Amino acid sequence: MEEFDYISEFPDCLLTQILLNLPTKDSVKTSVLSKRWRNLWLNVPGLRLRTFDFPVFPYPYEEGFVRFMDRFMEFKCRSRLQKFMITYFEHNGYRDRLMELIGTLVDRGIQHLYVYMHTCNRVDFIRQNIYKSKTLVSLKLYNVELKNPEFVVSLPCLKILKLENIFHGEDGPLVVEKLISGCPVLEDLELIRPFDDNVGYGSLTAPKYSRNRDIIGDFLTVISSVRHTIICYSTSKMLYSYSKQLGPIPQFHNLYHLQARFSSSSLQLLPTFLESCPACPNLKNLIMEFPFEPKNIDFHKVPQCLISTLEYVQIEELILKEKSGIKLVDYFLENSAVLKKLTLSFTYHSKKKQDPESYKKLLTSTKLSPTCQIIID
């Protein structure tokens, strides 16, 4: 049977969008397929690069990266990129060139910018023009340093923001607060603190923590408009301390997806957080993670979102025949009126000892939602 190349029948605009989702090194390889494909990768509206992907001969790979970008940007001098993703491993320098490159991309109207820095030292490479971009839709930064801009941040199109291992100077979280406050249409926000971030939340009422208290209060107000949020243990602990010592946290009117990670002693934070956010009329998805065995579960109140909106719950890293975990599952089954699916994932060692399907037999509650499915993952 004769083979037919259906992909090559696609128009160039569709092919370049397909190649946009590939690493650039793989996109370039398509140039050997045929004459038509020879220069097609040059029309892809984005780049996905790692400095290690460049050969070390005849130049160090970082210099090879710089030379490649100089030629590519010259070729694209009259057009703008949709997406630029760089994983940067630094040994010999070229930070200034990277800073200049990102500044140029922002000036040309980049929409999606992802920068992952793997360096020994904290890197401040963000040019001030990034805080005034009128085109950025998504921004993801890893292991970089942010300096507080001396002007009002304005990112009118930014919908997705992810900051991981972000460092800052004396202004601390004010930098992040200022950044988020300039994003009026922000929908998805993910903040992952660096391991050596030592901002304390234990005694927010103490005078010495007054500055942190004010920062946290303003910060919570700023992020209260997000639709999708991921909360690590340290953040959930901060929310709990704030709500207990200083009153309810701001209402998350638009929140529809919440993912939270708890330790063995902090599970009680879950209803506290939901009760402190009574106006969650759109919360439909809830994912919880438990790296340790949860203890002292004693849920009495039922947040309004469980009764009226919550449709999907996923509980991860459960332990078979652990009473607290069973009690948690029963809590959702008994109180979630519109729940469609409850997915349970168990630890590796727990599954090795016993069939997870037997877990269903341990559940004693009656489902409030008759159509709810219990899925054992």
KEDREN-664069 format. One record per atom (N, C-alpha, C): x, y, z. Coordinates in pm, whole numbers, plus 50000, padded with zeros to 5 digits. Each point is the difference from the previous one (the first is absolute). Example, Ala and Ser with C-alpha at 12.3 -4.5 7.8 and 13.67 -1.06 7.14 Angstrom:
2
513194943150780;499115011950000;500905012050000;499655010549928;500825011950006;499235010950073;
//
This chain:
377
500844988050000;499165012050000;500885012650000;499695009249911;500815011949988;499755009550117;501085004750060;499885009350112;499835014249948;499235007950078;499755013849960;500345009350115;500715010749969;500435009750100;498895010350022;499094996850093;498885008950027;500445013050069;501004999050086;500425011750077;500505011149908;500734996249897;500535010149910;498915007149921;498804994650001;498895006549932;499425011450082;500385000750127;499495010850084;500595013449953;499265010850018;500565013249967;501135003750095;500865009049957;501155003950081;499605005550136;498915007650005;499585006150127;499664989450104;499464988649956;499674989250093;501264992350041;500894997649904;501244992850029;500885007750099;500065013049984;500845007950091;499435000150142;498664999450012;499404999250133;500284986450064;500074989549920;500364986750052;501455000150047;500885005749919;501415000650036;500255009050121;499115009350023;500135009050115;500004992350132;499364988450001;499904992050122;501164990250019;500945000349909;501174991350009;501215008050047;500974993250065;501285006850025;500595004649866;500645011450000;500525005649876;500994990549933;500794992650079;500964990849939;499304989349917;498784995850041;499244990349923;499315006649881;499595012350019;499405007549890;500995001849886;501265002950035;501045002049899;500244987149921;499884988550066;500264987249934;499044997249884;498835006350003;499034997849892;500485005949868;501055008150003;500495006449878;500554989949899;500294987850045;500564989849909;498914991949932;498755002350034;498934991549947;499805001949851;499985012549957;499805002849858;500355014649974;499945004049874;500305013849964;499025009550065;498754995850008;498995008850060;500275002450148;500554990150069;500245001050143;501335006950034;500825002649902;501385004350024;500085012450090;499185009949972;500055012550078;498715002550078;499154989950008;498715002050066;500165003350148;500994994050065;500185002150143;500325014750032;500555007249902;500315014150021;498755008650011;498874994749954;498745007350008;499194996650124;500534991150084;499314996650125;499995012350090;498835003950054;499925012450079;500454998450145;501044992350021;500484998250137;501224991350005;500675000150115;501194992050023;499914993050134;500514987950005;500074992350124;501404994150008;500865006650079;501434997149996;500554996050136;501104992449995;500864997550116;501435002949955;500735007150082;501365003249957;500864987549983;499694989350071;500764987549985;499774993549864;498955004249929;499724993949870;500965004749891;500785010250029;500925005249899;501354993050011;500644997449888;501304992950003;501075008250071;500964993150057;501095006750072;501185003149907;499914995749876;501085002749903;499385005849873;500545010549943;501275006650032;499895010750110;498775002350054;499835010250104;499454993350126;500225006150117;499284995450119;498505000849973;499214990750060;498604999149963;499255013150025;500415007750101;499305012650026;500265010049888;501225000049948;500295008849889;499264995449875;499864986849986;499224994749889;498555004450008;499475000350122;498625004650021;499865014749959;500965008350042;499955014349969;500085002349850;500924992849932;500135001549856;498724995849928;499414989050047;498754995349940;498905010550015;499875005750120;498955009850025;500225012849919;501255004249986;500305012049921;499524998249856;500294988449942;499604997449862;498494998349988;499424993250097;498554997849996;499255013250013;500435008550094;499325012850021;500175009249879;501144998749933;500215007949878;499034995549891;499804986849991;499074994649901;498575004350032;499695001150130;498655003350045;499855014950032;500825008149942;500055014150041;498675007349978;499174995149909;498755006949971;498784992550054;500214990250081;498884992450057;500254997850149;498954996350070;500134997650144;499744985350031;500604995150106;499814986350043;498794999150092;499274989049990;498924997350093;500554994750133;500994991149990;500484992950119;501524998949999;500585002050119;501434997850017;500214992850132;500584988049991;500274991950118;501494996650001;500695003750109;501434997650009;500344993550132;500744989049993;500594993750118;501505002949992;500475008250093;501355005749988;500924994350106;501034992849954;501044994650088;501245008749982;500375007050105;501085009849986;501314994750059;501045001749922;501354997250049;500955011549967;499895005349880;500975010149955;499445014249995;498765001850032;499475013649996;498915001649896;499975011549936;499015003949900;498675004050061;499995003150131;498765004850060;499525012949935;500935009049974;499635012949943;499354998249863;500514990549921;499424997549869;498604994350013;499814991150098;498664994450022;499045010950044;500465008850087;499185011250047;499615009049882;500965002549913;499735008349883;499014993149906;500174986949983;499114992449912;498575000450050;499804997550129;498655000050056;499375013849990;500805010450022;499505013549983;499525002649858;500754994949902;499625001749860;498714992449969;499884987850052;498794992149978;498775007050057;500145005950117;498885007350061;499635012149915;501005007249951;499745011649915;499294996049871;500284987949952;499384995349876;498634993650022;499554999450123;498644995450025;499864985250030;500974994050071;499914985950038;498744997750083;499344988249980;498784996850074;500234990150113;500904990449979;500254989550099;501504999250025;500415002950123;501425000450034;500274990950119;500854989849981;500364990550105;501534999750012;500505003050117;501455000450023;500344991450121;500844989949979;500444990950105;501515001350013;500465005850110;501435002550020;500584989250091;501054993649954;500734990350081;501415005550019;500155008150104;501275006650027;500344998550147;501285001950029;500454999250140;499595012450078;499915011349933;499705012650066;498635005049956;499415008150085;498725006049967;500185010049886;499104999649905;500165007749878;498915010549987;500405012549988;499085010849971;500155003549853;499114994949918;500125002549857;498775007149944;498995002750084;498765005649952;500165014949971;499805003649876;500025014149965;498675006450040;500055012850026;498825006950051;498845000149901;500284998549871;498905000749903;499034988350011;500444989150066;499104988650014;498815003550088;500155009450091;498925004050090;498985009149932;500275003549874;499095008849925;499524993449871;500184986849989;499634993149876;498485000449979;499615003649880;498595000449965;499564987349928;500934990449982;499684987949924;500164987050077;500765000150110;500254987650074;498694993950049;499814987049968;498824992650046;500394990150110;501204994349989;500474990850104;501485002650026;500374999450129;501375002550043;500374989950108;501084992449974;500474990050096;501505002250022;500375001950124;501405002750035;500454990350108;501214994949985;500574990650097;501415004450037;500245001450131;501345002450053;500615013149951;499205010550000;500515013149962;499785009850114;500635011449991;499835010550100;499185011449941;499035004650076;499165011149957;500315012450084;500145011149933;500195012750071;498745008349990;499725007150107;498785007850008;500035011549900;499095000249901;500005011149904;499565013050068;500525010949954;499705013150059;498825006749932;499144992149939;498825005449933;498874989850014;498825003849959;498844991450010;500074989249892;499894987350042;500034988949905;498684999749922;500084997549872;498814999149915;500164988749901;499314988850027;500014988349912;498544996749967;499395007449909;498564999249978;499504986949941;500884992049940;499574987649935;500464987450073;500775001450109;500584988350066;498944991950073;499854987349959;499014991150061;500644988950083;501244996349968;500674988950068;501345004950053;500224997950129;501265004250063;500494989050092;501224995349976;500634989950086;501365005150041;500235001050131;501285004550055;500514989250094;501154994249968;500574989450083;501435003450037;500314998750129;501345003250050;500415014149961;499085009350017;500285013949968;500645006850120;501075007349977;500705007050107;499785014949986;500075006850112;499805014450000;500845006250110;500165012949991;500835007150097;499235003950124;500305011550053;499405004450125;498495002049989;499515002649880;498575002249983;499194987250018;500674988549991;499354987350024;498774997949914;498924994650061;498794996849924;499355012049935;500405012250037;499425011849937;500224999849849;501114994249956;500284999349857;498944991449932;499724988250058;499014991049942;498615006350009;499715006450111;498705006650016;499805010649894;501035007849977;499915010749901;499814994349860;500674988849974;499874993549870;498584995049978;499464993050100;498664994449986;498935010849994;500205010750075;499015010850001;499865006849865;501004998449914;499955005949867;499424990949894;499384988950045;499444990149906;498484999350017;499245008749939;498565000750024;499204988049951;500534992249906;499264988549947;500654986750039;500845000150104;500704987950042;499014989150040;500214987949945;499124988750028;500714988950076;501194996449956;500744989050061;501295005350062;500184997250129;501185004750072;500614988550077;501314998149985;500724989750075;501275006250056;500124999650132;501175005450068;500644988850080;501264997349974;500754989850074;501205006850062;500035000450134;501055007350070;501324992649997;501125007250001;501314993450006;500204993350134;500864989850001;500204992050121;500565008150115;500725010849970;500625007950107;499235012650032;498735000649955;499155011450034;499584998650146;500465009050083;499804998650144;499005010050056;499085004849917;498975008850050;499124992350097;499815005050121;499244992750100;498565004250006;499114990250033;498595002850010;499454995550136;500834995650090;499524994050123;499355009750096;500465012450011;499465009550097;499715013349930;498994999849915;499715011749919;499515011850083;499514997350122;499525011050083;501135006950075;501174993850004;501135006150071;500475012549926;500435010350074;500435012549935;501104998149897;500924991050027;501124998449907;499574994049867;498774994449996;499504994449875;498995009249932;499905012350046;498985008949946;500175002349850;501265001149958;500255002449856;499574987949918;500384987850047;499574988049929;498484999049998;499365003850112;498544999350010;499355008849894;500505012349988;499445009249901;500254995149858;501194994749977;500344994849867;499074988549963;499804990750095;499164988449973;498565004349974;499505009450081;498635004749980;499805006249863;500925008649960;499915006249868;500164989649889;500914990650023;500254989749900;498764991449978;499334995950109;498794991849988;498905007549926;499895012850026;499015008049930;500275000149850;501285001149965;500375000649859;499694986949928;500274988550064;499844987149932;498584994550010;499115006950070;498664994650024;499154999149875;500475005349888;499224999449877;500394988249910;500974991850041;500474989149915;498944989149987;500084992349892;499064989149975;500604986450031;501324999049990;500684987250019;501185002450092;500074992950113;501135002250091;500514986950057;501314999550023;500674988550060;500645004750129;499694993350110;500465004350132;500914989250059;501245003650031;500904990750066;499755000550151;500684991350073;499764999250144;500295013250071;501145006349966;500375012450069;498965010949977;499435000349880;498985010049971;498714997150075;499614987350006;498784996650074;500175003150149;501204998150051;500275003450139;499885015050022;500495007849904;499885014550010;498535004249998;499204994149911;498575003249993;499304996850132;500364988650056;499384995950126;500365009850112;501285003650010;500445009450104;499325013649982;499915004449877;499395013049974;498524999950040;499264989649962;498574999550029;499724998650149;500874993050073;499814998150144;500355012550080;501035007149958;500515011150080;499485013749956;499665001249871;499685013349950;498645000949932;499244989249999;498685000549941;499954992849866;498835000149936;499834992649874;500875005349889;500444991049914;500785004049884;499055005049892;500495007249901;499135005349895;499224989049929;498865003649944;499154990549932;500494997649857;500084987249963;500484996049868;498784997649910;499455010649948;498754999149923;500144991649874;501175000249936;500164993649869;500634986150007;500374995550117;500764987650013;499174988049955;500544992449904;499314987849955;500864987650015;501325001850017;500884988550014;500995002650113;499994991250098;500905001450115;500784987150020;501325001250006;500874988750030;500835003550122;499964991550102;500665003150126;500764987950052;501135002750066;500844989550058;500065002050151;499734989350074;499945000850145;501004990450063;500425003350122;500824990950079;499094992250094;500584991750083;499214991550089;499185007950100;500435011950036;499315007750103;499175011549945;500055002249870;499375012249948;498734997549920;499504987750000;498804997249923;498815008350047;500025003750127;498925008150053;499905013549930;501035003649925;500005012749927;498995000049887;499664988249948;499124999549884;498645006550025;499214995350098;498715006850021;500175014450046;501095002550074;500245013850044;500175009349881;500774995549901;500195008049880;498695001949924;499254989149982;498745000949927;498965008250075;499984998750133;499065007950080;500395014750000;501305002849990;500475013949997;499765006349864;499654992049903;499705004949865;498574996049965;499005005350070;498644995549977;499505003149860;500585009849937;499555003649865;500884993249896;499844987049987;500694992349896;498924993749912;499205008049932;498874994549927;500394991949878;501295000549962;500424993149879;500944988350025;500284996750126;500964989350029;499424986549958;500624994049899;499534987349947;501024988750017;501305003450007;501044989850005;500885001950123;500204989250073;500835000350120;500944988149999;501325002850009;501014989550006;500795001650129;500134989250076;500735000450126;501104989550000;501145003450057;501144991050008;500404998350146;500354987550038;500424997250137;501274991749999;501175006650008;501254992450003;500204992350130;499175003250103;500074993050129;498604995850040;499934990950095;498714995250049;499265011250073;498795003749953;499255010850066;499504995650138;499975009350094;499574996950136;498995010350048;499264996050103;499105009150072;499005007049909;499414992549910;498985005849913;498705001350079;499465011950005;498765002350074;499235011249930;499384996449889;499265009749923;498555000450046;499525011950034;498615001650042;499235008849903;500595011149960;499315009349912;500124995549855;498995003649923;499974996749858;499995012949919;501095003449931;500035012349919;498954999649890;499525011649962;498945001049901;500404994049866;501295001149964;500424994849870;499834984949990;500104992750114;499784985649997;498554996849969;499115008450044;498584997549982;499555003549858;500575010549943;499425005449878;500824998849873;501344999350007;500785000949876;501054989149979;500564994250105;501144991049985;499604987249924;500664997749887;499664988649915;501084989349994;501275003950016;501094990349987;500985001750116;500274988850068;500954999950110;501024989049975;501265003150020;501074990249986;500855000450127;500144988550065;500804999050121;501174990749971;501215005150016;501204992549962;500814995750122;500764989249980;500934994650100;499294995350127;498844993849983;499294994250113;500674987150045;499684996050124;500514987450055;498814990850026;500054987949946;498904990650018;499774996950148;498754999050038;499574996550136;500465010150104;500325011949957;500365010650094;498735007850032;499605000050128;498695005150038;499795014649964;501025008150016;499865014249968;499695002049852;500674992349915;499755001149857;498594995849964;499524989450062;498634995449978;499015010650044;500265006150114;499125010450052;499955011949905;501155003449940;500055011149906;499154996949876;500144988049947;499234996149882;498515000250031;499624994650115;498595000050041;499455014250012;500845009150046;499585013950016;499545005949867;500744997449895;499625005249868;498784992749944;499924987050020;498864992549950;498705004350068;500065002950128;498815003550077;499515014349976;500905008949958;499665014249998;500055006749862;500454993049898;500115006149867;498784996149917;499095009449985;498704997049940;500064997949849;500955006549932;500064999149854;501284993149953;500654992750088;501274993549966;499794989549891;500825000949894;499894990649889;501074989150007;501185003550047;501084990150002;500925002450119;500294989350073;500975000450109;501114990249966;501205005249974;501144991749961;500964998450116;500364987650029;500884997050113;501294993649949;501135005750041;501304994549966;500734996150127;500684988649998;500644994850120;501514999749986;500674999750114;501454999149999;500444986649941;501224999649950;500524987949937;500044988450098;500495002650122;500124989350098;498634995050045;499045009150004;498664996150040;499364990949895;500185003249874;499444991749893;500704986549993;501264999750039;500774987649992;499504989750101;499485005350114;499544991150107;498584995049978;499175007849933;498594996549989;499395005849874;498994993249948;499305004749881;499235012850032;500295011149931;499305012650029;498494999249984;499504990949914;498564998749981;499304996350130;500714993250091;499404996150128;499685012150086;500565011649963;499785012350077;498535004049997;499314997249891;498595003749989;499164993350109;500394988150041;499244992750101;500125006650137;501045008250019;500215006550129;499195012850014;499495005049888;499225012350005;498594997050048;499605006650106;498714997050063;498935010449972;500375011449944;499035010749982;499104997749878;498875006850001;499095000049886;500305012249915;500134997949871;500325011149911;498845009749991;500285012750025;498985010349985;499665002149853;500994998349915;499795001149856;499864986049941;498804996349955;499784986349953;500774996449874;500435010149924;500724997249874;501515000050017;500495001850122;501455000850022;500704986749973;501085000449924;500844988449975;501235000350090;500344988550056;501234998850078;501024992649914;501085007149966;501024994449912;501254997050082;500484987749992;501244996150066;501115000649897;500935009050020;501105001949905;501194991450040;
//
